[in-house]
Amino acid sequence: MNSRADAHIKRFIDLYVPVTTCTLHCHYCYVYQQRLFMNKLPEFRYSPDVVQRALSVERLGGICLINMCGGGETLLPPQMTDYVRVILENGHYVTVVTNGTVSKRFEEIAAFPPELLSRLHFKFSYHYLELKQKNLFPLFFNNIRRMRDAGCSFTLELTPNDETIPYINELRDLAVCKLGAPCQVTIARSDVSPLRDKPILTELDHEEFYKVWGVFDSDMMKFKRSIFGVKRKEFCYAGLWSFVLDLGTGMMSQCYGTRRKWPIFDDPERPLPLLPVGYGCPMPHCYNGHAYLTLGNIPELDTITYAQIRNRRCVDGSEWLKPEVKAFFSGKLKDSNQQYPWWRKLWHQLRYRGKM
């Protein structure tokens, strides 16, 4: 299917890849803390052909943004090349979250047709201390440039942690030297409790934390700061305009923390069971709101675009996001979907109160 330069995003799908092993052992990562990196690579129950049919444009209602992210390193399973390709062949836009170390997978993906690569975006995680300790900077930045030069878009994103603070200037300068701009910065959270609090993962007080990491002037951090700890009480279209999907089990859920799950790979011709969360979000705050909220799951919120979260303008005037991806990431879900009238929101609240 040919891509369209004027395509609008129909749905956002957070596609979990069931891999927990990893090539890096970052001290702040739960994979390392729980020794999950010792696990074997997963076996996938559903073939790329089944996944391709299950995620067709016709079934999803339009062209979607599909974010592929593993618990460990997303691209370690050799099958990932085929899964990425078939989803792109459906006409969707794809983001792959990766630590940038699995060179063989980038070599394979770089051989895709240019039309597919133009809709592919990589979120490269900048695990500075591990890359430095293992002397992986040449491999890491070569893989990023390989995908950039092949026609893909990319983002370099840092997980801030207290141990990295002494290296802020050098890691920032290295990113500017190699990629033309400083990295975007997220906000790490503590996942000790799945539903309570989710505080920032730092020993600093919040004002000092934001002052220290504010030197990156990151739109991502600025936006996440504005929503961190803010309980969402508006009507949310997650579950209808977006959903979470497990690539291993084929189970779909409305969003993080919701209880409803449905299998959607067993019968690729069956309509999707789409049901919005509405007013029933169980989470203390939308901790992946940098995607869910900037893309517009709560349409009345006036937010920056997802493109602003992911892009940087380089010293030479180029940008990390290529024009086609930048345009698609700049869209809002409300542009391709109908909002509920007030009475339907009220009916939904009464019908599903406490059942999400």
C-alpha positions in Angstrom: 0.0 0.0 0.0 1.4 3.4 -0.9 1.8 6.0 1.9 0.0 9.3 1.6 1.8 12.6 2.4 -1.5 14.0 3.7 -2.4 10.9 5.9 -4.0 11.6 9.2 -3.4 9.3 12.2 -6.5 7.1 12.9 -5.2 5.2 15.9 -2.2 4.9 18.1 -1.2 1.3 19.0 1.4 0.6 21.7 2.7 -2.8 20.6 4.6 -4.6 23.4 7.3 -7.0 22.2 7.7 -9.8 24.8 11.5 -9.7 25.1 13.1 -9.0 28.5 16.7 -9.9 27.8 19.0 -7.0 26.8 22.5 -6.2 25.6 22.9 -3.5 28.2 22.6 -3.7 32.0 21.5 -0.2 33.0 21.3 0.2 36.8 18.1 2.1 36.7 16.2 -0.4 34.6 13.9 -3.0 36.0 15.2 -5.6 33.5 18.6 -5.3 35.2 17.3 -5.0 38.8 15.2 -8.2 38.4 17.9 -10.0 36.4 15.5 -10.5 33.5 18.3 -10.1 31.0 19.1 -13.7 31.8 15.9 -14.8 30.1 15.8 -16.6 26.8 14.5 -14.9 23.7 10.7 -15.3 23.3 8.9 -17.6 20.9 6.2 -15.9 19.0 2.8 -17.6 18.7 1.6 -15.6 15.8 3.5 -15.3 12.5 4.2 -12.0 10.7 1.6 -13.0 8.1 -1.1 -13.3 10.8 -0.1 -10.0 12.5 -0.2 -8.3 9.1 -3.7 -9.4 8.5 -4.8 -8.6 12.0 -3.4 -5.1 11.7 -4.7 -4.2 8.3 -5.7 -0.6 7.4 -9.2 -1.9 6.8 -9.6 -3.5 10.2 -8.0 -0.6 12.0 -10.1 1.9 10.1 -7.2 3.9 8.7 -3.5 4.6 8.9 -2.1 4.2 12.4 1.0 5.0 14.4 2.3 1.8 15.9 5.0 1.9 18.6 7.0 -1.3 19.0 8.7 -1.6 22.3 10.1 -4.5 24.3 10.6 -5.0 28.0 14.3 -5.5 27.1 16.0 -4.8 23.8 13.2 -4.7 21.2 15.3 -5.8 18.2 17.1 -8.8 19.8 14.6 -11.4 18.4 15.6 -12.1 14.7 11.9 -12.2 13.8 11.5 -8.5 14.5 12.8 -7.6 11.0 9.8 -9.4 9.5 7.3 -7.9 12.0 8.5 -4.4 11.3 8.3 -4.9 7.6 4.8 -6.3 7.4 3.3 -3.5 9.5 5.0 -1.0 7.3 3.7 -2.8 4.2 0.2 -2.3 5.5 0.8 1.4 5.1 1.2 2.3 8.8 3.8 4.5 10.4 6.1 2.6 12.9 8.3 3.6 15.8 10.8 1.1 17.1 12.2 1.7 20.6 15.8 0.4 20.7 19.1 0.8 22.5 20.8 0.9 19.1 23.3 -2.0 19.7 21.9 -4.8 17.5 23.7 -4.0 14.3 22.5 -7.0 12.3 18.9 -5.9 12.7 19.7 -2.4 11.4 21.5 -3.9 8.4 18.5 -6.0 7.6 16.0 -3.1 8.0 18.2 -0.7 5.9 17.5 -3.0 2.9 13.8 -2.3 3.0 12.3 -0.3 0.1 12.6 3.5 0.5 8.8 3.9 0.6 8.8 1.8 3.8 11.8 3.4 5.4 10.2 6.8 4.9 7.5 5.9 7.4 9.9 4.3 9.9 11.0 6.1 13.1 13.5 4.9 15.7 13.6 6.1 19.3 17.2 5.5 20.2 17.6 5.2 24.0 20.8 7.1 25.1 22.1 4.8 27.9 25.2 6.9 28.3 27.0 5.2 31.2 26.6 1.7 29.7 27.6 2.8 26.3 30.7 4.5 27.8 31.7 1.6 30.0 31.3 -1.0 27.1 33.0 1.3 24.6 30.0 1.1 22.3 29.7 4.8 21.2 31.1 4.0 17.7 28.7 1.2 17.1 25.7 3.1 18.6 26.2 6.3 16.6 27.0 4.4 13.4 23.7 2.5 13.7 21.8 5.8 14.2 23.5 7.4 11.1 22.9 4.2 9.1 19.1 4.5 9.6 19.1 8.2 9.2 21.0 7.9 5.9 18.6 5.1 4.8 15.7 7.6 5.0 14.4 6.9 8.5 13.5 9.4 11.2 14.9 9.1 14.6 15.0 10.5 18.1 17.8 10.3 20.7 16.2 10.1 24.2 17.9 10.1 27.6 16.5 8.6 30.8 17.8 11.0 33.5 19.3 9.4 36.5 21.3 10.8 39.4 24.4 8.8 38.6 24.7 10.4 35.1 24.6 14.0 36.4 28.4 14.4 36.5 28.5 13.5 32.8 25.7 15.9 31.6 28.0 18.3 29.7 30.0 15.6 27.9 27.0 13.5 26.9 25.2 16.6 25.6 28.3 17.7 23.6 28.7 14.2 22.2 25.1 14.1 20.9 25.5 17.5 19.3 28.8 16.4 17.7 27.5 13.1 16.3 23.8 14.0 15.6 23.7 17.7 15.4 21.5 18.4 18.4 21.2 17.5 22.1 19.1 14.5 23.2 15.5 14.8 24.3 15.0 13.9 28.0 12.2 12.0 29.5 11.3 11.6 33.2 11.9 8.3 34.9 9.4 7.1 37.4 9.5 4.6 40.3 7.4 1.5 39.6 7.5 0.1 43.1 3.7 0.3 43.2 1.7 -0.3 40.0 -1.0 2.2 40.8 0.0 4.5 43.7 2.1 7.6 43.4 4.7 6.7 40.8 7.2 9.3 42.0 10.1 10.6 40.0 13.1 8.3 40.2 15.6 10.6 41.9 17.0 11.6 45.2 16.8 15.3 44.3 13.9 17.5 45.2 11.8 18.2 42.2 12.9 21.8 41.6 16.6 20.8 41.7 15.9 17.8 39.4 14.3 20.0 36.8 17.0 22.7 37.1 19.7 20.1 36.6 18.2 18.5 33.5 16.7 21.7 32.2 20.0 22.5 30.4 18.8 20.2 27.6 15.8 22.5 26.8 13.8 19.4 26.0 10.2 19.7 24.9 9.6 16.2 26.0 10.7 16.9 29.6 8.8 20.2 29.7 5.6 18.5 28.7 6.0 15.5 31.0 6.7 17.9 33.8 3.4 19.6 33.1 1.4 16.4 33.4 3.4 14.4 36.0 1.3 13.7 39.0 -1.8 15.2 37.4 -4.8 12.8 37.7 -6.7 12.8 34.5 -10.4 13.3 35.1 -11.5 14.3 31.5 -13.2 11.8 29.1 -10.3 9.8 27.5 -10.7 8.0 24.2 -7.9 5.5 24.9 -9.4 2.1 24.1 -11.2 3.6 21.1 -8.6 5.9 19.5 -5.6 4.0 20.9 -4.9 0.7 22.6 -2.2 -1.5 24.0 -1.4 -4.8 22.3 0.9 -7.7 23.2 2.7 -9.1 20.1 3.3 -12.4 21.9 -0.2 -13.2 23.1 -2.3 -11.1 20.7 -4.1 -9.6 23.7 -5.4 -6.1 23.4 -6.2 -3.8 26.3 -7.6 -0.3 26.4 -4.6 1.2 28.2 -2.2 0.7 31.1 -3.9 -0.4 34.3 -7.3 -1.3 32.7 -8.6 -4.8 33.3 -10.4 -5.5 30.1 -8.5 -7.7 27.6 -9.4 -9.2 24.3 -7.6 -11.6 21.8 -7.4 -10.0 18.4 -5.0 -12.2 16.4 -7.0 -15.4 16.5 -9.6 -14.1 14.0 -8.1 -11.3 11.9 -11.4 -10.7 10.1 -13.3 -10.0 13.3 -14.0 -6.3 14.1 -11.9 -4.9 16.9 -13.6 -4.6 20.4 -13.0 -0.9 20.8 -14.2 0.7 24.0 -13.0 4.0 25.4 -11.7 4.4 29.0 -13.9 7.5 29.3 -13.9 8.9 32.8 -12.6 5.6 34.3 -8.8 5.9 34.2 -7.3 4.1 37.2 -3.8 5.6 36.9 -2.5 8.3 39.2 -1.3 10.2 36.1 -0.9 9.6 32.4 2.7 8.5 32.6 3.0 7.9 28.9 1.1 11.1 28.2 3.9 12.3 26.0 2.3 10.1 23.4 -1.3 9.5 24.5 -2.0 13.2 25.3 0.0 14.9 22.6 -1.7 12.7 20.0 -5.0 13.8 21.5 -6.7 11.0 23.4 -8.2 13.9 25.5 -9.0 16.3 22.7 -9.9 19.3 24.8 -6.4 19.4 26.2 -4.3 22.0 24.4 -0.9 20.3 24.0 2.1 20.4 21.8 2.4 17.8 19.1 4.0 14.4 19.2 6.4 15.7 16.5 7.7 18.3 18.9 8.3 15.6 21.5 10.4 13.6 19.0 12.1 16.2 16.9 15.2 18.3 17.1 16.6 20.9 14.6 20.3 20.3 14.0 23.1 22.8 13.8 23.1 22.4 10.0 19.4 23.1 9.6 18.3 19.5 9.1 15.8 17.8 11.5 15.7 14.4 13.1 12.2 13.8 11.7 11.9 13.5 8.0 9.1 15.7 6.4 6.6 12.8 6.0 7.0 11.5 9.5 7.0 15.0 11.0 3.7 15.8 9.2 2.1 12.6 10.5 3.4 13.0 14.1 2.0 16.6 14.0 -1.6 15.3 13.6 -4.2 14.7 16.2 -6.5 11.7 16.6 -9.5 14.0 16.6 -8.8 14.8 12.9 -9.7 11.2 11.9 -12.3 10.3 14.6 -15.6 11.5 15.9 -16.0 12.7 19.5 -18.9 11.6 21.7 -21.7 14.1 22.4 -22.2 14.9 26.1 -25.1 12.5 26.5 -23.1 9.6 25.2 -20.2 10.4 27.6 -22.7 10.4 30.4 -24.2 7.1 29.3 -20.7 5.6 29.1 -19.9 6.7 32.6 -23.0 5.2 34.1 -22.7 2.0 32.1 -19.0 1.3 32.8 -18.4 3.0 36.2 -15.8 1.0 38.1 -15.5 -1.7 35.4 -12.4 -0.5 33.5 
